[in-house]
Amino acid sequence: MLFQVKDFAGDAGAIAAILRALDANANVAGDPAAGQIEVAAQLTSGQVIAALQAAGYEASRVSEPRQIHVSGGSTCCGSCS
């Protein structure tokens, strides 16, 4: 899940620690230039946002690009057949 975090200074470790209190296996990667974090966790986007807000971060979910289905193309997931 991709999130926009206001005033994200690149300390993905601090954000990971916040989320690992809820999911010990949470992984966080940050892009300080874009002010975004990528979260891989067994948490809903609402749980991530609530945890970050409780820690003083203003966060919102970013829509991720959707894969376009192309018949016979490399983006086919196989679920249509």
TORSETOR-489873 format. One record per residue: x, z, y of N, C-alpha, C, CB in turn; residue in one letter. Coordinates in nm, 2 decimals, decimal comma. Atoms other than C-alpha are relative to their C-alpha. Glycine has a CB too. Layout:
! residues N
     n_xx     n_zz     n_yy    ca_xx    ca_zz    ca_yy     c_xx     c_zz     c_yy    cb_xx    cb_zz    cb_yy   rest
        X        Z        Y        X        Z        Y        X        Z        Y        X        Z        Y      a
...
//
This chain:
! residues 81
     n_xx     n_zz     n_yy    ca_xx    ca_zz    ca_yy     c_xx     c_zz     c_yy    cb_xx    cb_zz    cb_yy   rest
     0,08     0,00    -0,12     0,00     0,00     0,00     0,09     0,00     0,12    -0,10     0,12     0,00      m
    -0,08     0,02    -0,12     0,13    -0,09     0,34    -0,08     0,07     0,12     0,02    -0,15     0,04      l
     0,05    -0,08    -0,11     0,08     0,14     0,64     0,08    -0,02     0,13    -0,01     0,15    -0,03      f
    -0,06     0,00    -0,14     0,15     0,12     1,02     0,01     0,14     0,04    -0,09    -0,09     0,10      q
    -0,01    -0,14    -0,04     0,29     0,45     1,14     0,06     0,00     0,14     0,10     0,07    -0,10      v
    -0,04     0,00    -0,14     0,31     0,51     1,51     0,12     0,10     0,01    -0,12     0,05     0,09      k
    -0,12    -0,08    -0,03     0,65     0,64     1,63     0,08     0,03    -0,13    -0,04     0,13     0,06      d
    -0,08    -0,01     0,12     0,80     0,58     1,29     0,15    -0,02     0,03    -0,05    -0,09    -0,12      f
    -0,14     0,01    -0,04     1,17     0,65     1,35     0,09    -0,04    -0,12     0,05     0,13     0,05      a
    -0,08     0,04     0,12     1,29     0,53     1,00     0,03     0,10    -0,10     0,12    -0,06     0,05      g
    -0,03    -0,11     0,09     1,29     0,86     0,83    -0,10    -0,01    -0,12    -0,01     0,14     0,07      d
     0,09     0,02     0,11     1,12     0,74     0,51     0,01     0,12    -0,10     0,03    -0,13    -0,08      a
    -0,01    -0,12     0,08     1,26     1,04     0,33    -0,09     0,12     0,03     0,15     0,05     0,00      g
     0,09    -0,10    -0,05     1,06     1,28     0,54    -0,15    -0,03    -0,04     0,01     0,02     0,15      a
     0,14     0,04     0,04     0,74     1,08     0,47    -0,01     0,01    -0,15    -0,03    -0,14     0,05      i
     0,01    -0,01     0,15     0,82     1,06     0,10    -0,02     0,14    -0,04     0,13    -0,06    -0,06      a
     0,01    -0,14     0,03     0,86     1,44     0,09    -0,15     0,05     0,02     0,09     0,08     0,08      a
     0,14    -0,03    -0,03     0,51     1,47     0,25    -0,09    -0,05    -0,12    -0,04    -0,05     0,13      i
     0,09     0,06     0,10     0,35     1,24    -0,01     0,03     0,05    -0,14     0,02    -0,15     0,00      l
    -0,04    -0,05     0,13     0,55     1,38    -0,30    -0,07     0,14    -0,03     0,15     0,01    -0,02      r
     0,07    -0,12     0,02     0,37     1,71    -0,24    -0,14    -0,02    -0,07    -0,03     0,07     0,14      a
     0,12     0,04     0,06     0,06     1,52    -0,36     0,02    -0,08    -0,13    -0,09    -0,08     0,10      l
    -0,04     0,08     0,12     0,22     1,29    -0,61     0,15     0,00    -0,01    -0,05    -0,15     0,02      d
    -0,14    -0,02     0,02     0,56     1,38    -0,74     0,08    -0,13    -0,02     0,03     0,09    -0,12      a
    -0,07     0,13     0,03     0,64     1,02    -0,83    -0,02    -0,10     0,11    -0,06    -0,06    -0,13      n
     0,02     0,09    -0,11     0,55     0,87    -0,49     0,13    -0,06     0,05    -0,07     0,07     0,12      a
    -0,11     0,07    -0,05     0,79     0,61    -0,36    -0,03    -0,06     0,14     0,05    -0,12    -0,10      n
     0,03     0,04    -0,14     0,82     0,52     0,01     0,12    -0,09     0,04    -0,02     0,11     0,09      v
    -0,11     0,09    -0,06     1,02     0,23     0,17    -0,05    -0,02     0,14     0,02    -0,13    -0,08      a
     0,03     0,02    -0,14     1,03     0,20     0,55     0,06    -0,12     0,07     0,03     0,13     0,07      g
    -0,05     0,11    -0,09     1,07    -0,08     0,80    -0,01     0,05     0,14    -0,08    -0,13    -0,02      d
     0,01    -0,06    -0,13     1,15     0,10     1,13    -0,03    -0,10     0,11     0,13     0,07     0,03      p
     0,02     0,10    -0,10     1,16    -0,22     1,33    -0,15    -0,04     0,01     0,08    -0,13    -0,03      a
     0,14     0,04     0,00     0,80    -0,30     1,23    -0,09     0,12     0,01    -0,04    -0,08    -0,13      a
     0,08    -0,13    -0,01     0,69     0,07     1,23    -0,09     0,01    -0,13    -0,08     0,00     0,12      g
     0,09     0,01     0,12     0,56     0,02     0,87     0,07     0,07    -0,12    -0,03    -0,14    -0,04      q
    -0,05    -0,06     0,12     0,60     0,20     0,54    -0,08    -0,06    -0,12    -0,01     0,15    -0,01      i
     0,06     0,05     0,12     0,53     0,07     0,19    -0,01     0,12    -0,09     0,08    -0,12    -0,07      e
     0,01    -0,12     0,08     0,39     0,34    -0,04    -0,05    -0,04    -0,14    -0,10     0,10     0,06      v
     0,04     0,02     0,14     0,37     0,33    -0,42    -0,03     0,14    -0,05     0,11    -0,08    -0,08      a
     0,03    -0,13     0,04     0,18     0,63    -0,54    -0,14     0,00    -0,07     0,00     0,10     0,12      a
     0,13    -0,02     0,06    -0,12     0,75    -0,74    -0,09     0,07     0,10     0,00     0,08    -0,13      q
     0,08    -0,06    -0,11    -0,30     0,83    -0,41    -0,08    -0,12     0,06     0,09     0,06     0,11      l
     0,08     0,10    -0,07    -0,58     0,65    -0,22     0,06    -0,01     0,14    -0,15     0,05     0,01      t
    -0,04     0,02    -0,14    -0,51     0,51     0,12    -0,04     0,11     0,09    -0,04    -0,14     0,05      s
     0,05    -0,11    -0,07    -0,73     0,78     0,26     0,08     0,13    -0,01    -0,14     0,03    -0,04      g
    -0,08    -0,12     0,02    -0,52     1,05     0,10     0,14    -0,01     0,07     0,03     0,02    -0,15      q
    -0,12     0,02    -0,07    -0,20     0,90     0,24    -0,01     0,02     0,15     0,06    -0,15    -0,03      v
     0,02    -0,01    -0,15    -0,34     0,87     0,59    -0,02     0,15     0,03    -0,12    -0,08     0,04      i
     0,02    -0,14    -0,03    -0,47     1,23     0,58     0,12     0,09    -0,01    -0,11     0,05    -0,10      a
    -0,12    -0,08     0,02    -0,14     1,37     0,45     0,09    -0,03     0,12     0,07    -0,03    -0,13      a
    -0,09     0,04    -0,12     0,05     1,18     0,73    -0,05     0,06     0,13     0,02    -0,15     0,01      l
     0,06    -0,06    -0,13    -0,20     1,29     1,00     0,02     0,15     0,00    -0,15    -0,04     0,00      q
    -0,02    -0,14     0,01    -0,17     1,65     0,88     0,15     0,04     0,04    -0,03     0,06    -0,14      a
    -0,14    -0,02    -0,03     0,21     1,62     0,93     0,04    -0,05     0,14     0,09    -0,07    -0,10      a
    -0,02     0,04    -0,14     0,17     1,48     1,28     0,03    -0,15     0,02     0,11     0,07     0,05      g
    -0,02     0,15    -0,01     0,20     1,10     1,21    -0,14    -0,06     0,02     0,07    -0,05    -0,13      y
     0,12     0,08    -0,02    -0,06     0,86     1,33     0,02    -0,13    -0,09    -0,03    -0,04     0,15      e
    -0,02     0,11     0,09    -0,11     0,61     1,05    -0,13    -0,08    -0,03     0,06     0,05    -0,14      a
     0,12     0,08     0,04    -0,34     0,33     0,95     0,04    -0,10    -0,11    -0,06    -0,08     0,12      s
    -0,03     0,10     0,11    -0,36     0,09     0,65     0,01    -0,14     0,06    -0,11     0,01    -0,11      r
    -0,02     0,14    -0,04    -0,24    -0,26     0,70    -0,05    -0,09    -0,11     0,15    -0,03     0,03      v
     0,05     0,09     0,10    -0,42    -0,54     0,52     0,12    -0,08    -0,05    -0,11    -0,10     0,06      s
    -0,11     0,07     0,06    -0,18    -0,70     0,28    -0,04    -0,15    -0,02     0,05     0,06    -0,13      e
     0,04     0,14     0,02    -0,17    -1,08     0,25    -0,06    -0,02    -0,14     0,12    -0,09     0,02      p
     0,06     0,03     0,13    -0,40    -1,20    -0,02     0,06    -0,13    -0,07    -0,15    -0,02     0,01      r
    -0,05     0,12     0,07    -0,27    -1,44    -0,29    -0,11    -0,10    -0,01     0,05     0,04    -0,14      q
     0,10     0,11     0,00    -0,45    -1,77    -0,27     0,01    -0,06    -0,14     0,02    -0,11     0,11      i
     0,00     0,06     0,13    -0,56    -1,90    -0,61     0,02    -0,15     0,01    -0,13     0,04    -0,08      h
    -0,02     0,15     0,01    -0,42    -2,25    -0,68     0,00    -0,03    -0,15     0,13    -0,04     0,07      v
     0,01     0,03     0,14    -0,53    -2,39    -1,01     0,12    -0,08    -0,04    -0,13    -0,09    -0,02      s
    -0,12     0,06     0,05    -0,22    -2,47    -1,21     0,12     0,04     0,08    -0,02    -0,15     0,00      g
    -0,11    -0,04    -0,09     0,00    -2,32    -0,94     0,06     0,14    -0,05    -0,04     0,02     0,14      g
    -0,07    -0,12     0,04     0,24    -2,03    -0,97    -0,07     0,13     0,04     0,14     0,00     0,05      s
     0,06    -0,12    -0,04     0,00    -1,78    -0,81    -0,12     0,03    -0,08    -0,05    -0,02     0,15      t
     0,12    -0,02     0,09    -0,26    -1,80    -1,09     0,02     0,13    -0,08    -0,02    -0,12    -0,09      c
    -0,01    -0,13     0,08    -0,32    -1,46    -1,24    -0,06    -0,01    -0,14    -0,08     0,11     0,07      c
     0,05     0,03     0,13    -0,50    -1,61    -1,54    -0,14     0,06    -0,02     0,09     0,05    -0,10      g
     0,13    -0,07     0,02    -0,83    -1,41    -1,49    -0,12    -0,10     0,00    -0,01     0,11     0,10      s
     0,11     0,10    -0,01    -1,04    -1,73    -1,43    -0,02    -0,06    -0,14     0,03    -0,10     0,10      c
     0,01     0,08     0,13    -0,98    -1,88    -1,78    -0,07     0,08    -0,10     0,13    -0,04    -0,05      s
//
